[in-house]
Amino acid sequence: MEYFRQRFVEELNDESVVKVRTFEWPPADVFQTMAPHDYGAHFLDWVASQKQNAKDRARDFLVRFGCLDRFNRLHTQLERQSVIPFVGAGLSRPTGFPLWGAFLQSLTIDFPAVVDQVRADLAAYQYEDGAQLLLDRMGPAVFGEAVQNAFGSRIKTLKGPVQLLPLMFTRGCITTNFDYVLNRVYEASDCRLKGEFAGTRLTEAPRRLADEPHCLLRLHGEADSAQGRILTAAEYAACYGDDGNYRELFKLLIANTSLLFLGCSLSVDRTVRALREIKQAAVVETPRHFAFLPLNEGTDREARRNELGQADIHPIWYPPEDPDQAIEDLLISLLEGGFHD
């Protein structure tokens, strides 16, 4: 309810402040103080309306994009507690953290000699190559300071649909993000994380999760430490290459679990490649995975489905105009029972 309460207060406070001579009060405070019973009743009616509107919008675009049955299957698996969210940078963006491309582009301001090459790498979705170029140019200390400055803040106000995750995912989360949004979201809920694994500790995760699930797995490290960080080409090669352990780690983590990709573009992605290799090498059927993805204009749906299907990832498309609203609509619809009527 706290997520909706924050939104309710913000909507009330969008109205003009209450003024008496030189004094001013936010409308929400006045309403709650002067008519607490009416305030509570109005809040509950508002929440019910918001949930219904979210379900109506979600049903509309799920039907329009041919994803309703797939969404309902995801809901069924979620009810069985066999789904873990895989959280990307898109879910931290509403809180004020940059997407990877914007972050790397911002680093070129003090290093103009590499601007053109970094732009070319980003345009080709070669983020790791752009990051490697910047690290080599800046040096580890300067690069690490920039990562911490961009992603290490814990004082930003939490915003966006990421706040809904603790209401439905109680087996933990997987993320490639460096920031601490998920830590704060779960700490503020009644479903606190029981542990966190990053860097070299990730090798402990499969056994520990079997005994005590509901942990946060930081596949690419964290903002405050360079240990276990994966952002540059060399760091990716060390973990995802032939001598790395990430494919084996994925194999163990998803043995009986589906992933739901949230805030991930999955365009040119090492995770997708690792899941594809696992599927190709498997002697038994692997779990199906899901992804909330925007259906951008010009998307070749057949090519995209084939590409993701090789990793057993199946898209649930949403309209691209307002991704935060669309993801919120989908998550609320999961919370409210799906569309099995």
NORFENHU-V682338 format. One record per residue. N is the residue number from 1. RES is the residue in one letter. PHI is phi in whole degrees, -180 to 180 (none if undefined). OMEGA is omega in whole degrees, -180 to 180 (999 if undefined). D_FIRST is the distance of its C-alpha to the first C-alpha in Angstrom with 1 decimal. Layout:
N RES PHI OMEGA D_FIRST
N RES PHI OMEGA D_FIRST
This chain:
1 M none -176 0.0
2 E -62 178 3.8
3 Y -61 -180 5.4
4 F -71 180 5.3
5 R -62 178 6.0
6 Q -60 180 8.7
7 R -66 180 10.0
8 F -61 180 10.2
9 V -64 180 12.2
10 E -61 -180 14.2
11 E -67 178 15.2
12 L -62 -176 16.3
13 N -76 173 18.1
14 D -70 177 20.0
15 E -77 -177 22.0
16 S -62 178 25.0
17 V -65 177 24.7
18 V -87 -176 26.0
19 K -116 169 29.5
20 V -133 -174 32.0
21 R 56 -177 35.1
22 T -92 -177 34.4
23 F -101 179 30.8
24 E -135 178 27.6
25 W -136 173 24.0
26 P -65 -179 20.8
27 P -55 -178 19.9
28 A -62 180 16.3
29 D -66 180 17.9
30 V -64 -179 20.6
31 F -59 -177 18.5
32 Q -66 -178 16.4
33 T -75 -174 19.7
34 M -82 -178 21.9
35 A -144 -174 19.9
36 P -59 180 17.0
37 H -66 179 17.0
38 D -64 178 17.3
39 Y -60 -180 14.5
40 G -63 -180 12.0
41 A -67 180 13.6
42 H -65 178 13.7
43 F -63 -180 10.0
44 L -64 177 9.5
45 D -64 -180 12.5
46 W -64 179 11.5
47 V -62 179 8.4
48 A -60 179 11.0
49 S -66 179 13.5
50 Q -62 180 11.9
51 K -64 -180 11.5
52 Q -66 178 15.1
53 N -62 179 16.4
54 A -62 -180 15.3
55 K -66 179 17.0
56 D -64 180 20.0
57 R -65 -178 20.5
58 A -65 179 20.2
59 R -58 -178 22.6
60 D -59 -176 25.0
61 F -80 175 25.5
62 L -66 177 25.5
63 V -66 -178 28.2
64 R -60 -177 30.0
65 F -97 176 30.2
66 G 71 -175 31.0
67 C -119 -174 28.1
68 L -64 -179 26.4
69 D -64 179 28.2
70 R -65 178 27.5
71 F -63 179 23.8
72 N -66 176 23.9
73 R -67 175 25.9
74 L -60 180 23.4
75 H -61 179 20.7
76 T -62 178 23.2
77 Q -67 178 23.9
78 L -64 178 20.3
79 E -62 178 20.1
80 R -85 -180 23.2
81 Q 59 180 21.6
82 S -115 180 24.5
83 V -130 175 22.7
84 I -123 179 22.1
85 P -76 173 20.8
86 F -110 -167 23.5
87 V -100 178 22.0
88 G -107 -172 24.3
89 A -64 -178 24.6
90 G -61 -180 23.0
91 L -82 176 19.4
92 S -94 -177 20.4
93 R -59 180 22.1
94 P -61 179 19.2
95 T -77 175 18.9
96 G 115 179 22.6
97 F -93 -175 24.5
98 P -77 168 27.5
99 L -73 -173 28.4
100 W -58 -177 31.4
101 G -62 180 34.0
102 A -64 179 33.0
103 F -63 -179 33.1
104 L -64 178 36.5
105 Q -63 -178 37.8
106 S -66 -178 36.9
107 L -72 -176 39.1
108 T -77 -176 42.2
109 I -61 178 42.4
110 D -97 -177 44.6
111 F -134 -173 46.3
112 P -63 -177 47.6
113 A -65 -177 50.2
114 V -107 -176 47.5
115 V -57 -175 45.6
116 D -64 -179 47.3
117 Q -69 178 47.0
118 V -63 178 43.3
119 R -60 179 42.7
120 A -65 178 44.7
121 D -63 -180 42.8
122 L -66 179 39.4
123 A -64 179 40.8
124 A -94 -178 41.9
125 Y 60 177 38.5
126 Q -95 -175 40.5
127 Y -62 -178 38.0
128 E -67 177 39.4
129 D -69 176 42.9
130 G -62 178 41.7
131 A -65 179 40.0
132 Q -64 178 43.2
133 L -60 -180 45.3
134 L -68 178 43.3
135 L -62 180 43.3
136 D -62 -178 47.0
137 R -77 -173 47.5
138 M -86 -172 45.3
139 G 91 -174 45.9
140 P -59 -176 43.3
141 A -65 -179 42.7
142 V -68 180 42.0
143 F -64 180 39.9
144 G -62 178 37.8
145 E -64 180 37.2
146 A -67 178 36.0
147 V -62 -179 33.5
148 Q -65 179 32.1
149 N -62 -175 32.0
150 A -77 -170 30.1
151 F -120 -173 27.6
152 G -89 -175 27.5
153 S -67 175 25.4
154 R -115 -176 22.5
155 I -109 178 21.9
156 K -70 177 20.5
157 T -76 -180 17.1
158 L -64 179 14.8
159 K -142 171 14.3
160 G 93 -174 14.1
161 P -67 177 13.0
162 V -56 -179 14.0
163 Q -69 180 10.6
164 L -84 -173 9.6
165 L -59 -179 12.7
166 P -63 -179 11.7
167 L -76 -176 9.7
168 M -134 -177 13.1
169 F -113 -176 15.9
170 T -114 176 17.0
171 R -105 179 20.6
172 G 109 -177 20.4
173 C -141 170 21.1
174 I -117 179 24.3
175 T -144 170 24.7
176 T -106 -178 27.7
177 N -78 176 26.0
178 F -89 -173 27.4
179 D -77 -174 24.5
180 Y -116 -180 21.9
181 V -62 -178 18.7
182 L -64 176 17.8
183 N -55 -176 18.8
184 R -70 180 16.5
185 V -63 -179 13.4
186 Y -74 177 14.1
187 E -63 -179 15.2
188 A -83 -177 11.9
189 S -106 174 10.2
190 D -90 -175 11.4
191 C -131 -175 13.7
192 R -67 176 16.3
193 L -67 -178 19.3
194 K -97 179 22.5
195 G -178 -179 24.9
196 E -147 -179 25.9
197 F -127 178 29.1
198 A -151 176 30.9
199 G 61 -177 34.5
200 T -66 -179 37.0
201 R -72 180 34.5
202 L -60 180 33.2
203 T -66 178 36.3
204 E -81 -167 34.8
205 A -58 -176 31.6
206 P -57 -179 32.7
207 R -71 -179 34.2
208 R -65 -179 31.4
209 L -66 178 28.7
210 A -64 -179 30.7
211 D -88 -175 30.5
212 E -146 -179 27.0
213 P -72 -179 24.7
214 H 71 177 21.4
215 C -124 177 23.0
216 L -103 178 23.1
217 L -107 180 26.3
218 R -97 -174 27.5
219 L -64 -174 30.3
220 H -112 176 31.7
221 G 91 -176 31.2
222 E -140 -173 29.4
223 A -66 -172 30.1
224 D -86 -179 31.5
225 S -147 176 34.1
226 A -80 -179 36.8
227 Q -67 179 37.2
228 G 76 -180 36.1
229 R -73 177 35.2
230 I -129 178 35.8
231 L -145 -177 36.2
232 T -92 -179 40.0
233 A -60 -180 42.4
234 A -66 -180 44.0
235 E -69 176 40.7
236 Y -63 -178 39.7
237 A -62 -178 43.2
238 A -66 -175 43.0
239 C -99 -176 39.9
240 Y -101 -179 40.1
241 G -75 -176 43.9
242 D -61 -179 46.3
243 D -94 -180 46.4
244 G -84 -176 42.6
245 N -114 -172 40.4
246 Y -73 178 37.3
247 R -65 178 38.4
248 E -66 178 39.0
249 L -61 178 35.6
250 F -59 -178 33.9
251 K -57 -180 36.0
252 L -72 -177 34.9
253 L -68 -175 31.2
254 I -105 -176 31.0
255 A -52 180 33.5
256 N -131 -172 31.2
257 T -136 173 28.1
258 S -93 175 27.1
259 L -100 171 25.7
260 L -117 -178 23.2
261 F -81 -178 24.2
262 L -128 180 21.5
263 G 72 180 22.7
264 C -113 179 26.3
265 S -79 -179 29.2
266 L 55 -179 31.4
267 S -78 175 34.4
268 V -122 -163 36.8
269 D -131 178 35.0
270 R -66 180 36.4
271 T -63 178 33.6
272 V -61 180 34.6
273 R -62 180 38.2
274 A -65 179 37.5
275 L -66 178 35.8
276 R -64 179 38.6
277 E -67 177 41.2
278 I -64 -180 39.5
279 K -64 -179 39.5
280 Q -66 -177 43.1
281 A -87 -174 44.2
282 A -71 176 42.4
283 V -97 174 44.7
284 V -127 -179 41.9
285 E -67 178 39.0
286 T -94 180 36.1
287 P -63 173 32.4
288 R -82 179 31.2
289 H -119 -176 28.7
290 F -128 178 26.4
291 A -148 169 25.6
292 F -82 -175 23.5
293 L -134 177 26.3
294 P -75 176 27.1
295 L -93 -177 30.1
296 N -71 179 32.1
297 E -59 180 35.1
298 G 89 179 38.2
299 T -62 174 36.5
300 D -85 -173 39.0
301 R -63 -180 36.8
302 E -64 -180 39.6
303 A -65 -179 40.4
304 R -67 179 36.7
305 R -64 179 36.2
306 N -66 -180 39.4
307 E -63 -179 38.5
308 L -71 -179 35.1
309 G -62 177 36.4
310 Q -64 176 38.9
311 A -102 -176 36.1
312 D 59 173 34.4
313 I -105 -174 31.5
314 H -121 -172 30.5
315 P -76 167 28.8
316 I -111 -171 26.0
317 W -77 173 26.9
318 Y -138 -179 24.8
319 P -67 -170 26.2
320 P -83 -171 26.9
321 E -63 -179 26.4
322 D -140 -174 22.7
323 P -62 180 21.8
324 D -63 179 18.3
325 Q -65 -178 17.4
326 A -65 179 19.2
327 I -66 176 17.7
328 E -60 179 14.1
329 D -59 -180 15.5
330 L -67 -180 17.0
331 L -67 177 14.1
332 I -62 179 11.9
333 S -64 174 15.1
334 L -65 180 15.5
335 L -63 -175 12.2
336 E -92 170 13.3
337 G 103 179 16.7
338 G 73 -176 18.9
339 F -133 -176 21.9
340 H -93 -178 24.2
341 D -75 999 25.4
